[in-house]
């Protein structure tokens, strides 16, 4: 098993560097490369041989695409046999006569346990490993494939991929793939073959480890070909737009994209906007900004109507429909390349008078983004306050576990408690220990599943449910209580909100972002470990009642959002509404 298979393309004799402008690829080749990419993902993720485990699949897919394009006259099945025969000799193409290895009840077999897609950063929930078991006991391990062989037909070729192999006794062992020395493919998305490999990897990980296809109306199988075709543009921006267009269809508000080869702008003027009462409104401005007032309405950016601009960007936003407009306005609409660039804003003030102002994009956009969020959620308030009528307020997003015991002691004296979960709860233990003081029994969390990839077909995969319940220890804080939500509440916010909902504690505020579940990443390396990174949600979380969360969000019991007047006066209407409602509960 220490041998390395060197595949030398039959029609390539002299050393070749495959530059971005070489080797034109036509639609005929794209169809073949699409099928090859899908087969490569099947073999990498489900075929458990040692040679498959040791193969560099990035190198295999990009060189395989190159080989297929360079040999258009060869029969496709013959091309596939040439590429896979040594790496995965048990995988067959148009072989209708040879039967898979016969397995007896006592045969020890190996198969992949794909418990989520593990990123290079590592994650406690997600891992992939080959495991062995007696074939007769296979039904006791639902994480393993429950059938020996997967059959499919792609581009006219009948493909057979064994998902279980007899452990250590196979008659045919493969050798890991090694790229041929006579072909050098540059590590850049602007090279079509590198790009083909990258698109294959991103598409394949989503196809085989995506968790939300039963909730999201997307035909993901059809998304690979457009991604491959985008590679033919040899243009980083166009490739990036195609990838964003496909990934946006997943409606996963955890999805993020980074690439050294896709142009990204980071500069932003020192202002922040948000959708307020269905209008794009200024909610934050830096101290040096003149000609604008909080509450002003944004009409146009560089002469383009803001609503047209938003609609233009929605399909590429990487955001779910319920948050896309807000996300674009607050983090995409004013992006520019340089800190010296100027953006022109057409503004309507409170008296409906129009004016224009030019601002320099001298700030990093994410600093302004979070400054605007902090204004919107009133993050500058004290972590703990005593309000009228002995109502106590606690920002559970800011409190640390070290601070919690003394705060709980103070909260025991309250007539009612407002718990603020509009901001992300950074301290993993603080919110749990707070819950422990509310109830002395079992506290249910949200429904949380991992769809284990033990079969290529999504519907046939094993769904594993994680019990996230906590055991309360006391009822020190068992008193009238409400919890606050915001349009910025996401992931762990929604996770924690579910525990409060299952304790019948009312939620006051806004519909949340609608995504929960541990994140993971797809890395496509090439010239470096971070050349292309795509983040996505690797587990499926639902609402407290088991209903759909993605694209829906937590629905408050009392829905309230800031008005333009609230923004202008810096009035925390969500908090004040919660206080009034809590007073009725106390009475």
C-alpha positions in Angstrom: 0.0 0.0 0.0 3.0 2.3 -0.1 3.0 2.4 -3.9 1.9 5.6 -5.6 0.1 5.4 -8.9 1.4 7.8 -11.5 -1.2 8.4 -14.2 0.3 9.6 -17.4 -2.2 10.8 -19.9 -1.9 8.7 -23.0 -2.0 11.5 -25.4 0.3 13.9 -23.5 4.0 13.2 -24.0 5.9 16.4 -23.5 5.9 18.4 -20.2 3.0 20.9 -20.3 1.9 23.9 -18.2 -1.8 24.4 -18.5 -2.2 28.1 -18.5 -5.6 29.9 -18.1 -5.8 30.6 -21.8 -4.9 27.1 -23.0 -7.1 24.1 -23.7 -10.5 25.4 -24.7 -13.4 23.4 -23.2 -16.6 22.9 -25.1 -20.1 21.8 -23.9 -19.4 18.2 -24.9 -16.4 18.1 -22.5 -18.4 20.0 -19.8 -21.0 17.2 -19.8 -18.2 14.6 -19.3 -16.5 16.7 -16.6 -19.8 17.1 -14.8 -20.3 13.4 -14.7 -16.7 12.8 -13.7 -17.0 15.3 -10.9 -20.1 13.6 -9.5 -18.4 10.2 -9.7 -15.3 11.5 -8.0 -17.4 12.8 -5.1 -19.2 9.4 -4.8 -15.9 7.6 -4.6 -14.2 10.0 -2.2 -17.1 10.1 0.2 -18.4 6.5 0.1 -15.8 4.1 -1.2 -13.8 2.9 1.8 -10.6 1.6 0.3 -7.2 2.6 1.7 -6.1 4.1 -1.6 -9.2 6.3 -1.7 -8.4 7.5 1.8 -4.8 8.3 0.9 -5.6 10.0 -2.5 -5.3 13.8 -2.9 -8.8 14.4 -4.4 -8.1 18.0 -5.2 -5.2 16.9 -7.5 -7.3 14.0 -8.9 -10.3 16.1 -9.9 -8.4 18.9 -11.6 -6.1 16.6 -13.5 -8.9 14.3 -14.3 -10.9 17.1 -15.9 -7.8 18.1 -17.9 -7.3 14.5 -19.1 -10.9 14.2 -20.2 -10.7 17.5 -22.1 -7.5 16.4 -23.8 -8.9 13.1 -25.0 -12.3 13.9 -26.6 -12.2 11.0 -29.0 -12.0 8.3 -26.4 -15.1 6.5 -25.2 -16.2 8.1 -21.8 -16.3 4.8 -20.0 -12.7 4.1 -21.2 -11.6 7.5 -19.8 -13.2 6.7 -16.5 -11.6 3.3 -16.3 -8.2 4.9 -17.0 -8.6 7.5 -14.2 -10.2 5.3 -11.5 -8.8 1.8 -12.2 -5.8 2.0 -10.0 -7.1 4.4 -7.4 -10.4 2.6 -6.9 -10.3 -0.8 -8.8 -13.5 -2.0 -7.1 -15.4 0.9 -8.9 -16.6 -0.2 -12.3 -18.0 1.4 -15.4 -20.3 -0.3 -17.9 -19.3 -3.7 -16.3 -22.5 -5.7 -16.4 -20.9 -9.1 -15.9 -18.6 -8.9 -13.0 -20.4 -9.2 -9.6 -19.3 -7.5 -6.4 -17.5 -9.5 -3.8 -19.8 -11.9 -2.1 -20.1 -11.1 1.6 -21.2 -13.7 4.2 -22.8 -13.0 7.5 -19.4 -13.4 9.2 -17.5 -11.3 6.7 -15.7 -8.3 8.3 -16.6 -5.3 6.2 -15.4 -1.7 6.1 -17.4 1.4 5.3 -17.3 5.2 5.8 -19.0 6.8 8.8 -19.7 10.3 7.6 -20.9 12.0 10.7 -20.9 15.5 9.2 -18.2 17.1 7.0 -15.1 18.0 9.1 -13.3 21.2 8.3 -9.5 21.6 8.7 -10.2 23.7 11.8 -11.8 20.7 13.4 -15.2 20.5 15.1 -16.3 18.3 17.9 -19.5 17.3 16.1 -18.2 16.4 12.7 -15.9 13.7 11.6 -15.3 11.1 8.9 -13.7 7.7 9.5 -13.7 4.2 8.1 -15.1 1.6 10.5 -15.4 -2.2 10.4 -18.1 -4.5 11.5 -19.4 -8.0 10.8 -21.7 -8.0 7.8 -24.4 -9.8 9.7 -24.4 -7.1 12.4 -24.5 -4.2 10.0 -28.1 -3.3 11.0 -26.9 -2.5 14.5 -24.7 0.4 13.2 -27.0 2.7 11.3 -24.2 5.2 10.7 -22.6 2.8 8.2 -24.0 2.2 4.7 -26.8 -0.3 4.8 -26.2 -1.6 1.3 -23.1 -3.0 -0.2 -23.1 -1.2 -3.6 -24.4 2.0 -5.0 -25.5 2.0 -8.6 -26.0 5.1 -10.8 -25.9 6.1 -14.4 -24.1 9.3 -15.4 -23.6 10.6 -19.0 -24.6 7.3 -20.4 -22.2 5.2 -18.2 -23.4 2.6 -15.8 -21.4 3.2 -12.6 -21.0 0.8 -9.6 -19.5 2.1 -6.4 -19.0 -0.4 -3.5 -19.8 1.3 -0.2 -18.7 -1.7 1.8 -15.5 -3.7 1.2 -14.4 -6.9 2.9 -11.8 -5.7 5.4 -8.1 -6.7 4.8 -9.0 -9.5 2.4 -9.9 -7.8 -0.8 -8.5 -9.4 -4.0 -8.0 -6.0 -5.6 -6.2 -3.2 -3.8 -5.7 0.2 -5.3 -2.8 2.7 -5.0 -3.1 6.4 -4.1 -3.3 8.8 -7.0 -0.3 11.1 -7.8 -0.6 13.8 -10.4 1.6 13.3 -13.5 4.8 15.4 -13.6 4.3 16.4 -17.2 1.2 18.5 -16.5 1.3 21.6 -14.3 -2.0 23.3 -13.5 -1.7 26.8 -11.8 -3.5 27.1 -8.5 -5.9 29.9 -9.4 -9.7 29.9 -10.2 -8.9 31.6 -13.4 -7.4 28.3 -14.7 -10.3 26.2 -15.8 -9.0 22.9 -14.5 -8.3 24.2 -11.0 -11.7 25.9 -11.1 -13.4 22.6 -12.2 -11.8 20.9 -9.2 -12.9 23.7 -6.8 -16.5 23.8 -8.0 -16.7 20.0 -7.9 -15.5 20.0 -4.2 -17.9 22.8 -3.1 -20.8 21.3 -4.9 -20.0 17.8 -3.8 -19.7 18.7 -0.1 -23.1 20.5 -0.2 -24.7 17.6 -2.1 -23.5 14.9 0.3 -23.4 16.8 3.6 -26.1 19.4 3.2 -28.7 19.2 6.0 -31.6 21.3 4.8 -32.7 20.1 1.3 -36.0 18.9 2.7 -36.8 22.5 3.8 -35.3 24.5 0.9 -36.8 24.3 -2.7 -33.6 24.0 -4.7 -32.6 21.4 -7.3 -29.0 21.2 -6.2 -28.1 18.4 -8.6 -28.6 20.9 -11.4 -26.3 23.5 -9.9 -23.0 21.8 -10.8 -23.0 22.4 -14.6 -23.5 26.2 -14.3 -20.6 26.3 -11.8 -18.4 24.4 -14.2 -19.4 26.6 -17.1 -18.5 29.7 -15.1 -15.0 28.4 -15.0 -14.8 28.9 -18.8 -14.9 32.6 -18.3 -11.5 32.5 -16.6 -12.7 35.6 -14.7 -12.5 35.6 -10.9 -15.5 38.0 -10.5 -17.8 36.0 -12.8 -16.8 32.7 -11.2 -17.5 34.3 -7.8 -20.9 35.5 -8.9 -21.8 32.1 -10.2 -20.8 30.5 -6.9 -22.7 33.1 -4.9 -25.7 32.6 -7.1 -25.8 28.8 -6.4 -25.0 29.1 -2.7 -27.7 31.7 -2.1 -30.2 29.1 -3.2 -29.4 27.1 -0.1 -31.0 29.9 2.0 -28.4 29.2 4.7 -27.5 32.4 6.6 -24.3 30.8 7.8 -23.0 30.5 4.3 -19.9 32.6 3.7 -17.4 32.7 0.9 -13.8 33.6 0.7 -11.3 33.2 -2.1 -8.0 34.8 -3.0 -9.2 34.7 -6.6 -12.6 36.4 -6.2 -12.4 40.2 -5.9 -13.8 41.4 -2.6 -14.3 45.0 -1.5 -14.0 45.9 2.2 -14.2 49.7 2.4 -17.3 51.5 3.6 -18.2 55.1 4.6 -18.7 55.8 8.4 -22.5 55.3 8.2 -25.0 52.4 8.7 -28.4 51.8 7.3 -31.2 49.4 8.1 -34.7 48.7 6.9 -37.1 50.5 9.3 -40.8 50.7 8.6 -40.0 49.3 5.1 -37.6 52.2 4.3 -33.8 52.2 4.1 -33.0 54.5 7.1 -29.8 55.9 8.6 -29.4 54.3 12.0 -25.7 55.1 12.7 -23.2 57.8 11.6 -19.7 58.5 12.8 -18.8 61.7 14.6 -17.2 63.3 11.5 -20.2 62.8 9.2 -22.0 66.0 8.1 -25.1 66.5 6.0 -26.9 63.5 7.3 -29.1 62.9 10.3 -30.2 59.7 12.0 -33.6 58.8 10.5 -32.8 60.1 7.0 -34.0 57.8 4.2 -31.6 56.5 1.6 -32.9 57.0 -1.9 -30.0 56.2 -4.2 -26.4 55.2 -4.3 -24.2 56.7 -7.0 -27.4 57.5 -8.9 -28.9 54.1 -8.7 -32.3 53.7 -6.9 -31.5 51.8 -3.7 -34.4 49.4 -4.1 -33.3 48.5 -7.6 -29.8 48.0 -6.2 -31.0 45.7 -3.5 -33.1 43.6 -5.9 -30.1 43.4 -8.2 -28.0 41.9 -5.4 -30.5 39.6 -3.8 -29.7 36.5 -6.0 -26.0 36.9 -5.1 -26.5 37.9 -1.4 -25.6 34.6 0.3 -28.6 35.4 2.5 -32.0 33.8 3.0 -35.0 35.7 1.6 -36.2 36.9 5.0 -33.0 38.7 5.7 -31.5 39.5 2.2 -32.7 43.1 1.8 -31.5 44.0 5.3 -28.2 42.2 4.8 -27.5 43.9 1.4 -28.4 47.4 2.8 -26.2 47.0 5.9 -23.2 45.2 4.5 -23.1 45.3 0.7 -24.8 48.4 -0.8 -21.9 50.8 -0.1 -18.9 48.6 -0.5 -16.0 50.0 -2.4 -12.5 48.8 -3.2 -10.3 51.6 -1.7 -10.3 53.8 1.5 -10.1 56.8 -0.8 -13.1 56.0 -3.0 -16.1 58.4 -2.9 -19.7 57.2 -2.8 -22.6 59.6 -3.5 -25.8 59.1 -1.5 -29.2 60.7 -2.4 -31.0 61.3 0.9 -34.6 62.3 1.9 -34.9 63.9 5.3 -37.8 64.0 7.7 -39.3 66.9 5.8 -39.1 64.9 2.5 -36.5 67.3 1.2 -33.9 65.7 -1.2 -30.2 66.2 -1.0 -26.9 64.5 -2.0 -23.9 63.9 0.1 -20.5 62.5 -0.9 -18.7 60.2 1.6 -15.3 58.7 1.6 -15.1 54.9 2.1 -12.4 55.2 4.7 -13.7 52.5 7.1 -13.6 48.7 7.1 -17.2 47.7 6.4 -17.5 45.1 9.2 -16.5 47.7 11.8 -19.4 49.9 10.6 -21.7 46.9 10.4 -21.2 46.0 14.0 -21.4 49.6 15.1 -24.8 49.9 13.4 -26.0 46.6 15.0 -24.9 47.9 18.4 -27.0 51.1 17.9 -30.0 49.1 16.7 -29.9 46.6 19.6 -28.9 49.3 22.2 -25.8 47.3 23.1 -24.4 50.2 25.1 -26.9 49.6 27.9 -25.6 48.2 31.2 -25.6 44.4 31.5 -27.8 44.6 34.5 -30.4 47.2 35.5 -33.2 47.6 38.0 -36.2 49.3 36.3 -39.5 50.7 37.6 -41.8 48.4 39.5 -38.8 46.3 40.6 -38.4 44.8 37.1 -34.8 43.7 36.6 -33.1 43.6 33.2 -30.2 41.3 32.2 -28.4 41.2 28.9 -27.6 37.5 28.7 -25.6 38.1 25.6 -23.0 40.1 27.5 -22.9 38.5 30.9 -20.0 36.2 31.8 -20.3 33.0 33.8 -18.0 34.5 36.5 -20.4 37.4 36.9 -23.5 35.3 36.9 -23.8 34.1 40.5 -23.9 37.6 42.0 -26.4 38.7 39.3 -28.6 35.7 40.0 -28.6 36.7 43.7 -29.8 40.2 42.7 -32.4 38.8 40.3 -33.9 36.7 43.1 -35.3 40.0 44.6 -37.0 41.0 41.3 -40.8 41.1 40.7 -40.1 40.2 37.1 -37.1 39.8 34.8 -36.4 40.9 31.2 -33.7 38.7 29.6 -32.1 40.3 26.6 -31.0 37.8 23.9 -30.7 40.3 21.0 -27.0 40.0 21.1 -25.0 36.9 20.6 -24.3 35.0 23.9 -20.6 34.5 23.8 -20.2 32.7 27.1 -21.3 29.2 26.5 -21.8 28.5 30.2 -23.4 31.7 31.4 -26.8 31.1 29.6 -26.9 27.5 30.6 -26.3 28.2 34.3 -28.9 31.0 34.1 -31.4 28.4 32.8 -30.5 26.1 35.7 -31.8 28.7 38.1 -35.2 29.0 36.5 -36.4 25.4 36.6 -35.5 22.3 38.7 -36.4 19.7 36.1 -35.6 18.8 32.5 -35.4 21.7 30.1 -35.9 20.7 26.5 -33.8 22.4 23.8 -34.5 22.7 20.1 -34.8 19.7 17.8 -31.3 19.1 16.5 -30.4 16.5 13.9 -27.4 15.4 11.9 -28.2 13.7 8.7 -25.4 11.1 8.5 -24.1 10.6 5.0 -24.3 6.8 4.8 -26.0 6.9 1.4 -25.5 9.1 -1.7 -29.3 9.7 -1.8 -30.4 12.4 0.6 -33.7 10.8 1.4 -32.0 7.5 2.4 -29.5 8.9 4.9 -29.8 8.1 8.6 -31.0 11.0 10.7 -29.4 11.1 14.2 -31.2 13.2 16.8 -29.1 14.9 19.5 -30.6 15.3 22.9 -29.8 18.8 23.9 -31.9 19.0 27.0 -30.5 20.5 30.2 -31.3 19.5 33.8 -32.3 22.5 35.9 -31.2 22.7 39.5 -33.5 25.2 41.2 -36.4 27.6 40.9 -34.6 30.7 42.3 -35.7 32.7 39.3 -39.0 31.1 38.7 -41.0 34.3 38.3 -42.6 36.4 35.6 -40.1 36.7 32.8 -39.8 37.7 29.1 -37.0 37.3 26.7 -36.0 39.7 23.9 -35.2 38.8 20.3 -33.9 40.9 17.3 -33.6 40.6 13.6 -29.9 40.1 14.3 -30.4 37.1 16.6 -28.8 34.2 14.9 -27.6 30.7 15.5 -26.7 30.4 19.2 -29.3 33.2 20.0 -32.0 31.0 18.4 -30.6 27.9 20.0 -30.9 29.5 23.5 -34.3 31.1 22.7 -35.7 27.6 22.2 -34.9 26.6 25.8 -36.8 29.7 27.0 -39.7 28.9 24.7 -39.9 25.3 26.0 -40.2 26.8 29.5 -43.2 28.8 28.2 -41.3 32.1 28.6 -42.7 34.7 26.1 -40.5 36.1 23.4 -40.8 39.8 22.7 -39.2 41.5 19.7 -38.4 40.6 16.1 -38.3 37.5 13.9 -34.8 36.1 14.0 -32.4 35.2 11.2 -33.6 31.6 10.9 -30.5 29.5 10.9 -29.0 27.3 13.7 -26.8 24.3 13.7 -23.0 24.0 14.0 -21.0 25.5 11.2 -18.3 23.8 9.2 -16.1 24.8 6.3 -15.0 23.5 2.8 -11.4 24.3 2.2 -9.9 24.0 -1.3 -6.2 24.6 -0.9 -4.0 24.5 -4.0 -1.5 27.3 -3.3 -2.5 27.6 0.3 -4.8 26.3 3.0 -7.2 29.2 2.6 -7.3 29.8 -1.1 -11.0 29.0 -1.2 -13.2 28.6 1.9 -16.9 28.1 2.0 -18.7 28.0 5.4 -22.1 26.4 5.8 -24.4 24.8 8.4 -23.4 21.2 9.1 -26.3 20.2 11.3 -30.1 20.7 11.1 -31.8 22.7 13.9 -35.5 23.3 14.2 -37.7 25.5 16.3 -38.6 24.7 19.9 -41.8 23.0 18.7 -40.0 21.0 16.0 -41.2 23.1 13.1 -38.9 24.5 10.3 -36.4 27.2 11.4 -34.4 27.8 8.3 -35.7 30.8 6.3 -38.5 31.3 8.9 -36.8 32.3 12.1 -38.1 32.3 15.7 -41.5 33.9 15.8 -42.0 36.1 18.9 -45.1 36.0 21.0 -45.2 39.7 20.8 -43.8 41.1 17.6 -42.4 44.6 17.8 -39.8 46.5 15.8 -38.3 50.0 16.1 -40.0 52.8 14.2 -38.1 55.7 12.5 -39.1 57.8 15.5 -37.6 55.3 17.8 -34.4 55.3 15.8 -34.2 59.1 15.9 -34.9 59.3 19.6 -32.7 56.3 20.5 -35.7 54.7 22.1 -35.5 51.0 22.9 -39.1 50.1 21.9 -38.5 46.3 22.2 -37.3 46.7 25.8 -40.1 49.1 26.8 -42.8 46.9 25.2 -41.4 43.9 27.1 -41.5 45.9 30.3 -45.2 46.8 29.8 -46.1 43.3 29.0 -44.2 41.9 32.0 -46.1 44.3 34.2 -49.3 42.7 33.1 -47.9 39.3 34.0 -46.9 40.5 37.4 -50.3 41.8 38.1 
